[in-house]
Amino acid sequence: MLKTKSICKVSFRINAKDAIGAKTLQILGDFNNCDKAVEPMKALKSGDFTQTIEFETGNEYQFRYFIDGSTRTNDLEADLKVDNEFGEKNGIVSTIQ
C-alpha cells in the first residue's frame, strides 16, 4: 500500500512448474476487462513469470492467468477464489485493509 495515494502495488509471480512450459503468460481480470491484448508478464531466466500491477485500495479484483493465448489457470496463492459463469474458479486479489 502506498502511504500518499490510495494505490496498492501487487506483484504477481507464477513459478515455472505452474506455468506448464508457457512461452507467454498474461493476467486477465475485471481490472483490465479480460483484454487478451494486455501486456504479457515478464519471463524470467528461471522460467518463472512476474508482473506488478497497481490497484485502487478498498476493492477486490477477480483474475486468472492466460497461458500461451489458449489456457486459463488460477493463481494457487490468490487471496480467495470465487465461482465464475463458466463453472470454474477465478482468483481474487484483495486491496481491502
Protein Blocks (a to p, Z undefined) as FASTA:
>chain_A
ZZkbccddddddddfklnnopabdcdddfkloopakbccddddfkopacddddddehiac
dddddeehlaccddfkbfbdcddfkopacddddfbZZ
